[in-house]
Amino acid sequence: MTPSNPNGIITVQAPASKSLSHRTLIAGALAKGQSVISGLLDSDDIMRTKNCLIACGASFSETEDGAIQVQGMEDGPRGGNHDGRNRNDEPHELFMHESGTTCRIMTAVAAAGKGTFHVHGAPRMHERPMKELVEALSHLGVQFDFQGQEGHLPFIMETKGYRKKVVDITLEESSQYLSGLLLGAPLSEKPILITVSGKKAVSWPYVALTLQIMEDFKAKFAVEILQEGRWMEVPWRSIRQVDPGALRFHVEPSGYEAANYRVEGDWSNSSYFLAAGAIGKHPVKVQGIRPDSLQGDSAIIDILAQMGAGLNVTPDKGITIYPRKLRGINVDMGKCPDLVPTIAVVAAHAVSPTTIRNVAHLRIKECDRLLACAEQIAKTGCSVEQFEDGMKITPAPLESGTAIDFETYGDHRIAMSMSLFELSGINPDLDNPACVGKSFPQFFDEWEKVLEGQ
């Protein structure tokens, strides 16, 4: 796309939502019949989910206009050694590579089917915890044979579906455990009651996206909250905050219905361009993202506005961020953790310190993102203090013309966020720029348009 710059405004198009692309593919694959999904994100992580669904029995083809046609599984996910097959048959391979979303959600979805699955990934994926999900699935009757450290990949998973009616799960480490159970539960032969337990809950908006897709593909569920000692059914869209022990889900064995679906734009990957509008010389407009989106990372516009950036929201024409003098803020980012690298770099351009809190779970992402942000931003001369659950960034003058070697840790969000320093005149040299392919293979093509417009 040729960059347009009317009235000094740089315009870019948002890529498709990664979170919704995962969930839409899964719902389409679990539905009986044929679904057509348009606007799907083309990235490494989405390919991992697609390959896992193929291993479970779904099939995909591309239409003439670039949409994806999904032929759903007739009887749910199927692995080797199911329904009387020879027990010496090889288990079906579910290779997650480095996609945490694929790993957590697809493990729970495959467990709702029947058969034996070999669940494994890249070395970093084997380091990331899965204990809470494994314990919940074990309670539902799924069996695990760990090939390394207990509670981690790789393992052999043998399942006959969800065999119990009640299960608890926490949102302390990841909301994806709950999302996986919710997506798998409609395949059960009986109703499933899922209760949120634990001490705290993070990333609720991602659960809301899961419920949105379940509703759109006609899975039947109800949400209840505990009020004055009584469970009360409430509209799921009304939930803004989760209190562990006071939220539960009734999921019916309804299955899914095939649908034609268009994936909306991605707020996470749009955040780098919106941030560019705040710290660059010219405003940036991002088209294709919905102001009313349930994506938690839509919080980026509120955070940038709090820091002093100009903002113009036109629902049909896009979101525009204007450069202004930025001030530091104190912000709880527990509901939008993927924005932390973006906001941390924006904070380096402010005139006062910024403190980010409630994101301890960032330490178990593709890398320790809090450590990665702190170490790389400190290379610019800013002072960065780490906490267990966040960081404080104290800005320092950024020296234009300086070349800085940034380590990406193989993490797409570190690579994209550190690229923002180029708007300050710094020449960022990324050790692994190709890692953006995990979520946004076209990032640098679009980023070049921003640089040209500046």
C-alpha positions as CSV (number, residue, x, y, z in Angstrom):
1,M,0.0,0.0,0.0
2,T,1.3,3.4,-0.9
3,P,1.5,5.6,2.2
4,S,-0.8,8.6,2.2
5,N,0.1,11.7,4.0
6,P,-2.8,14.2,3.7
7,N,-2.5,17.1,6.1
8,G,0.7,15.5,7.4
9,I,-1.1,12.4,8.6
10,I,0.5,9.0,7.9
11,T,-2.0,6.3,7.2
12,V,-1.5,2.5,7.7
13,Q,-3.8,-0.5,7.6
14,A,-4.1,-2.7,10.7
15,P,-3.2,-6.4,10.3
16,A,-5.8,-9.0,11.4
17,S,-6.2,-9.8,15.0
18,K,-3.9,-12.7,16.1
19,S,-6.1,-13.5,19.1
20,L,-9.3,-13.7,17.1
21,S,-7.6,-15.5,14.2
22,H,-6.6,-18.4,16.6
23,R,-10.0,-18.6,18.1
24,T,-12.0,-18.3,14.8
25,L,-9.9,-21.0,13.2
26,I,-10.5,-23.3,16.2
27,A,-14.3,-22.7,16.3
28,G,-14.6,-23.2,12.5
29,A,-12.6,-26.5,12.8
30,L,-14.8,-27.7,15.7
31,A,-18.0,-26.9,13.9
32,K,-19.9,-29.5,11.8
33,G,-19.9,-28.4,8.2
34,Q,-18.0,-25.7,6.3
35,S,-17.0,-22.2,7.5
36,V,-15.4,-19.5,5.5
37,I,-13.0,-17.2,7.3
38,S,-11.8,-14.0,5.7
39,G,-9.2,-11.5,6.8
40,L,-7.3,-14.2,8.7
41,L,-3.8,-13.2,9.9
42,D,-1.0,-14.9,8.0
43,S,1.7,-15.5,10.6
44,D,3.9,-18.3,12.2
45,D,1.7,-18.7,15.3
46,I,-1.5,-19.0,13.2
47,M,0.1,-21.6,11.1
48,R,0.9,-23.6,14.2
49,T,-2.7,-23.6,15.3
50,K,-3.8,-24.6,11.8
51,N,-1.4,-27.5,11.7
52,C,-2.6,-28.7,15.1
53,L,-6.2,-28.6,13.9
54,I,-5.3,-30.5,10.7
55,A,-3.7,-33.2,13.0
56,C,-7.0,-33.3,14.9
57,G,-9.0,-33.9,11.7
58,A,-9.9,-30.5,10.2
59,S,-9.0,-29.5,6.7
60,F,-8.4,-26.1,5.1
61,S,-8.4,-24.7,1.6
62,E,-8.1,-21.2,0.1
63,T,-10.9,-19.5,-1.9
64,E,-10.2,-17.4,-5.0
65,D,-10.6,-14.2,-3.0
66,G,-8.0,-15.3,-0.4
67,A,-10.5,-16.4,2.3
68,I,-9.9,-19.7,4.2
69,Q,-12.5,-22.5,3.8
70,V,-12.7,-24.7,6.9
71,Q,-14.1,-28.2,6.8
72,G,-14.9,-29.0,10.4
73,M,-14.3,-32.2,12.3
74,E,-17.4,-34.5,12.3
75,D,-16.8,-35.9,15.8
76,G,-14.4,-33.5,17.4
77,P,-10.6,-33.7,17.7
78,R,-9.1,-37.2,17.0
79,G,-5.7,-38.5,17.8
80,G,-4.0,-41.9,17.5
81,N,-5.0,-44.9,19.7
82,H,-8.7,-44.0,19.8
83,D,-11.9,-46.1,19.8
84,G,-10.2,-49.5,19.7
85,R,-7.4,-48.7,17.3
86,N,-4.1,-50.5,17.9
87,R,-2.5,-49.1,21.0
88,N,0.9,-49.3,19.2
89,D,-0.2,-46.7,16.7
90,E,1.8,-43.5,17.0
91,P,0.1,-40.6,18.8
92,H,-0.8,-37.6,16.7
93,E,1.7,-34.8,16.7
94,L,0.8,-31.4,18.1
95,F,3.9,-29.3,17.6
96,M,3.5,-25.8,19.1
97,H,6.9,-24.4,18.2
98,E,7.0,-21.1,20.2
99,S,3.3,-20.3,20.1
100,G,2.1,-20.0,23.7
101,T,-1.5,-19.3,22.5
102,T,-1.5,-22.4,20.3
103,C,0.0,-24.5,23.1
104,R,-2.4,-23.6,25.9
105,I,-5.6,-23.4,23.9
106,M,-5.0,-26.4,21.6
107,T,-3.9,-28.7,24.4
108,A,-7.3,-28.1,26.1
109,V,-9.2,-28.4,22.8
110,A,-7.5,-31.6,21.8
111,A,-8.2,-33.0,25.3
112,A,-11.9,-32.5,24.7
113,G,-11.7,-35.0,21.8
114,K,-10.6,-38.6,21.8
115,G,-7.2,-40.2,21.3
116,T,-3.5,-39.9,22.1
117,F,-1.5,-36.8,21.3
118,H,2.2,-36.0,21.5
119,V,2.4,-32.3,22.6
120,H,5.7,-30.6,22.2
121,G,7.4,-27.5,21.0
122,A,10.6,-25.5,20.7
123,P,13.0,-25.5,23.7
124,R,11.6,-22.2,25.1
125,M,8.1,-23.7,25.0
126,H,9.3,-26.6,27.1
127,E,10.4,-24.1,29.8
128,R,7.0,-22.4,30.0
129,P,4.7,-23.7,32.7
130,M,1.6,-25.7,31.9
131,K,1.0,-27.2,35.4
132,E,-2.3,-25.4,36.1
133,L,-3.9,-26.5,32.8
134,V,-2.5,-30.0,33.2
135,E,-4.0,-30.3,36.7
136,A,-7.4,-29.0,35.5
137,L,-7.4,-31.5,32.5
138,S,-6.3,-34.3,34.8
139,H,-9.3,-33.6,37.0
140,L,-11.5,-33.9,33.9
141,G,-10.0,-37.4,33.3
142,V,-7.2,-36.7,30.9
143,Q,-4.0,-38.7,31.4
144,F,-0.5,-37.3,30.9
145,D,2.9,-39.0,30.5
146,F,5.6,-36.3,30.9
147,Q,8.7,-36.9,28.9
148,G,10.7,-34.2,30.8
149,Q,9.8,-32.0,33.7
150,E,6.4,-32.6,35.2
151,G,3.9,-29.9,34.4
152,H,5.8,-28.9,31.2
153,L,6.0,-29.9,27.6
154,P,6.8,-32.4,26.1
155,F,4.2,-35.0,27.1
156,I,1.9,-37.7,25.8
157,M,-1.7,-36.9,26.4
158,E,-4.4,-39.6,26.3
159,T,-8.0,-38.6,26.5
160,K,-11.6,-39.8,26.1
161,G,-12.9,-36.3,26.4
162,Y,-13.9,-34.3,29.4
163,R,-15.3,-37.0,31.8
164,K,-16.3,-34.8,34.8
165,K,-18.8,-32.0,35.1
166,V,-16.9,-29.6,37.3
167,V,-13.4,-28.0,37.0
168,D,-11.6,-25.0,38.6
169,I,-8.9,-23.0,36.8
170,T,-7.0,-19.9,37.8
171,L,-6.1,-16.8,35.7
172,E,-2.9,-16.1,37.6
173,E,-0.5,-17.2,35.0
174,S,-2.5,-17.0,31.8
175,S,-6.1,-16.4,30.7
176,Q,-5.4,-18.9,27.9
177,Y,-5.9,-21.9,30.2
178,L,-9.5,-20.8,30.7
179,S,-10.0,-19.9,27.0
180,G,-8.9,-23.4,26.1
181,L,-11.3,-25.1,28.5
182,L,-14.1,-22.9,27.4
183,L,-13.5,-23.7,23.7
184,G,-13.3,-27.4,24.4
185,A,-16.3,-27.7,26.8
186,P,-19.0,-27.5,24.1
187,L,-17.6,-30.8,22.7
188,S,-18.4,-32.7,26.0
189,E,-21.2,-35.2,26.3
190,K,-22.5,-33.4,29.4
191,P,-22.7,-29.8,30.7
192,I,-19.4,-28.5,32.2
193,L,-19.1,-26.0,35.1
194,I,-15.9,-24.0,35.0
195,T,-15.1,-21.9,38.1
196,V,-12.3,-19.2,38.2
197,S,-10.2,-19.8,41.3
198,G,-6.9,-18.5,42.6
199,K,-5.8,-15.2,44.2
200,K,-5.9,-12.8,41.2
201,A,-7.0,-12.7,37.6
202,V,-5.0,-11.3,34.6
203,S,-5.9,-10.6,30.9
204,W,-9.7,-10.9,31.2
205,P,-10.2,-9.2,27.8
206,Y,-8.8,-12.3,26.1
207,V,-11.4,-14.5,27.7
208,A,-14.0,-12.0,26.5
209,L,-12.7,-12.6,22.9
210,T,-13.1,-16.3,23.4
211,L,-16.7,-15.9,24.6
212,Q,-17.4,-13.6,21.6
213,I,-16.2,-16.3,19.2
214,M,-18.2,-19.0,21.0
215,E,-21.3,-16.9,20.8
216,D,-20.7,-16.1,17.1
217,F,-20.4,-19.9,16.3
218,K,-23.5,-20.7,18.4
219,A,-21.9,-22.5,21.3
220,K,-24.3,-22.3,24.3
221,F,-23.0,-21.0,27.6
222,A,-24.0,-18.9,30.6
223,V,-21.9,-16.7,32.9
224,E,-22.6,-16.3,36.7
225,I,-21.2,-14.1,39.4
226,L,-21.4,-14.6,43.1
227,Q,-23.4,-11.7,44.7
228,E,-24.3,-11.7,48.4
229,G,-23.9,-15.5,48.7
230,R,-26.0,-16.3,45.6
231,W,-24.9,-17.2,42.0
232,M,-26.6,-14.8,39.6
233,E,-26.5,-15.1,35.8
234,V,-25.2,-11.9,34.1
235,P,-24.6,-10.9,30.5
236,W,-21.0,-11.8,29.8
237,R,-20.3,-8.5,28.1
238,S,-21.1,-6.7,31.3
239,I,-18.1,-8.2,33.1
240,R,-15.2,-5.7,33.5
241,Q,-13.3,-7.2,36.5
242,V,-12.9,-10.8,37.6
243,D,-12.9,-11.7,41.3
244,P,-11.5,-15.2,41.7
245,G,-14.1,-17.5,43.4
246,A,-16.9,-15.3,42.3
247,L,-17.1,-16.1,38.5
248,R,-18.2,-19.3,36.8
249,F,-19.3,-20.6,33.4
250,H,-22.0,-23.1,32.5
251,V,-21.1,-24.6,29.1
252,E,-23.7,-26.8,27.3
253,P,-22.7,-29.8,25.1
254,S,-24.0,-27.9,22.1
255,G,-21.0,-28.1,19.8
256,Y,-20.5,-25.3,17.2
257,E,-22.3,-24.2,14.1
258,A,-20.4,-23.4,10.9
259,A,-20.3,-19.7,10.0
260,N,-18.9,-17.1,7.5
261,Y,-16.7,-14.8,9.5
262,R,-14.4,-11.8,9.0
263,V,-11.6,-11.3,11.5
264,E,-11.2,-7.7,12.8
265,G,-8.0,-5.7,12.9
266,D,-5.4,-6.3,15.6
267,W,-4.9,-3.7,18.4
268,S,-1.7,-5.4,19.7
269,N,0.1,-5.0,16.4
270,S,-1.5,-1.6,15.7
271,S,0.0,-0.3,19.0
272,Y,3.4,0.3,17.4
273,F,2.0,2.6,14.8
274,L,-0.2,4.4,17.2
275,A,2.8,4.9,19.5
276,A,4.7,6.2,16.4
277,G,2.0,8.9,16.2
278,A,2.7,9.9,19.8
279,I,6.5,10.1,19.6
280,G,7.2,10.9,15.9
281,K,7.0,14.2,14.0
282,H,3.7,13.5,12.3
283,P,0.4,12.0,13.4
284,V,-0.4,8.4,12.4
285,K,-3.8,7.0,11.5
286,V,-4.5,3.3,11.8
287,Q,-7.4,2.0,9.7
288,G,-9.2,-1.3,10.3
289,I,-9.4,-1.4,14.1
290,R,-12.7,-1.1,15.9
291,P,-13.0,1.4,18.7
292,D,-15.7,-0.8,20.3
293,S,-13.5,-3.9,20.1
294,L,-13.3,-6.3,23.0
295,Q,-9.6,-6.6,22.5
296,G,-7.9,-5.5,25.7
297,D,-5.1,-3.8,23.8
298,S,-7.5,-1.2,22.6
299,A,-6.4,0.4,26.0
300,I,-3.4,1.8,24.0
301,I,-5.4,4.9,23.0
302,D,-6.4,5.6,26.6
303,I,-2.9,5.1,27.9
304,L,-1.4,7.4,25.2
305,A,-4.0,10.0,25.9
306,Q,-3.1,9.9,29.6
307,M,0.5,10.5,28.6
308,G,-0.6,13.6,26.7
309,A,-0.8,12.4,23.1
310,G,-3.6,13.8,20.9
311,L,-6.4,11.5,19.8
312,N,-9.1,11.4,17.2
313,V,-11.4,8.4,16.9
314,T,-13.6,8.1,13.8
315,P,-15.2,4.6,13.9
316,D,-15.5,4.2,10.1
317,K,-12.2,6.0,9.2
318,G,-9.7,4.9,11.8
319,I,-7.8,6.0,14.9
320,T,-5.3,8.9,14.7
321,I,-2.7,9.7,17.3
322,Y,-1.0,13.1,17.3
323,P,2.4,14.0,18.7
324,R,2.5,16.1,21.9
325,K,4.8,16.6,24.8
326,L,4.4,13.3,26.8
327,R,4.3,12.9,30.5
328,G,5.0,9.8,32.6
329,I,2.1,8.0,34.3
330,N,1.5,5.2,36.8
331,V,-0.5,2.5,35.0
332,D,-1.8,-1.0,35.8
333,M,-1.4,-3.1,32.6
334,G,-2.7,-6.4,33.9
335,K,-5.5,-6.4,31.3
336,C,-3.2,-5.5,28.4
337,P,0.2,-7.1,29.0
338,D,1.1,-7.3,25.3
339,L,1.2,-3.5,25.3
340,V,4.0,-3.2,27.9
341,P,7.0,-3.2,25.5
342,T,5.2,-0.5,23.4
343,I,4.4,1.7,26.4
344,A,7.8,1.2,27.9
345,V,9.5,2.6,24.8
346,V,7.0,5.5,24.6
347,A,7.8,6.2,28.3
348,A,11.4,6.6,27.3
349,H,10.3,9.6,25.2
350,A,8.3,11.3,28.1
351,V,9.5,14.2,30.3
352,S,8.9,12.3,33.6
353,P,9.0,8.8,34.9
354,T,6.4,6.0,34.1
355,T,5.6,3.1,36.4
356,I,4.0,-0.1,35.0
357,R,2.5,-2.6,37.4
358,N,0.6,-5.9,37.6
359,V,2.3,-7.7,34.8
360,A,4.4,-10.3,36.6
361,H,3.1,-12.9,34.1
362,L,5.2,-11.2,31.4
363,R,8.2,-13.1,32.8
364,I,6.9,-16.4,31.3
365,K,6.2,-15.2,27.7
366,E,8.4,-15.8,24.7
367,C,11.1,-14.4,26.9
368,D,11.2,-12.6,30.3
369,R,9.7,-9.4,28.7
370,L,10.2,-7.3,31.8
371,L,13.9,-8.1,31.9
372,A,14.2,-7.7,28.1
373,C,12.5,-4.3,28.1
374,A,14.6,-3.1,31.0
375,E,17.9,-4.2,29.5
376,Q,17.3,-2.9,26.0
377,I,15.8,0.4,27.0
378,A,18.6,1.0,29.4
379,K,21.0,1.0,26.3
380,T,19.5,4.3,25.3
381,G,20.6,6.0,28.5
382,C,17.3,5.8,30.3
383,S,17.1,4.5,33.8
384,V,14.9,1.4,34.2
385,E,14.1,-0.1,37.6
386,Q,12.5,-3.6,37.7
387,F,10.0,-4.9,40.2
388,E,8.6,-8.4,40.5
389,D,5.4,-7.3,38.6
390,G,6.6,-4.3,36.6
391,M,9.1,-1.5,36.0
392,K,9.8,2.2,36.3
393,I,11.3,4.0,33.3
394,T,13.0,7.4,34.0
395,P,13.7,9.1,30.7
396,A,17.0,10.6,29.6
397,P,17.8,12.6,26.5
398,L,18.0,10.3,23.5
399,E,21.0,10.9,21.3
400,S,20.1,11.2,17.6
401,G,22.5,9.5,15.2
402,T,23.4,6.8,17.8
403,A,23.6,3.2,16.6
404,I,22.4,0.7,19.2
405,D,22.5,-3.1,19.0
406,F,19.2,-4.3,20.4
407,E,18.7,-7.9,21.4
408,T,15.3,-9.2,20.6
409,Y,15.5,-12.5,22.6
410,G,13.7,-14.0,19.6
411,D,10.5,-12.1,20.8
412,H,8.4,-10.4,18.1
413,R,7.1,-7.8,20.5
414,I,10.6,-6.8,21.7
415,A,11.7,-6.4,18.0
416,M,8.7,-4.3,17.0
417,S,8.8,-2.0,20.1
418,M,12.5,-1.3,19.9
419,S,12.0,-0.3,16.3
420,L,10.2,2.8,17.6
421,F,13.5,4.3,18.7
422,E,14.2,4.9,15.0
423,L,11.8,7.9,15.3
424,S,14.2,9.5,17.8
425,G,17.0,9.4,15.3
426,I,18.5,6.3,16.8
427,N,19.6,3.6,14.4
428,P,18.3,0.3,16.0
429,D,20.2,-2.8,14.9
430,L,18.1,-5.8,15.8
431,D,19.8,-9.2,16.2
432,N,16.8,-11.1,14.9
433,P,14.4,-8.9,13.0
434,A,12.8,-12.0,11.3
435,C,11.2,-13.0,14.7
436,V,8.3,-10.6,13.9
437,G,7.0,-13.4,11.6
438,K,5.5,-14.9,14.7
439,S,2.6,-12.4,14.6
440,F,3.2,-9.8,11.9
441,P,5.4,-10.9,9.0
442,Q,4.7,-7.7,7.1
443,F,5.7,-5.4,10.0
444,F,8.8,-3.9,8.5
445,D,7.1,-3.2,5.2
446,E,4.5,-1.2,7.0
447,W,7.0,0.3,9.3
448,E,9.0,1.6,6.3
449,K,5.9,3.6,5.3
450,V,5.8,5.3,8.7
451,L,9.5,6.2,8.4
452,E,9.0,7.5,4.8
453,G,6.1,9.6,6.0
454,Q,8.1,11.1,8.8
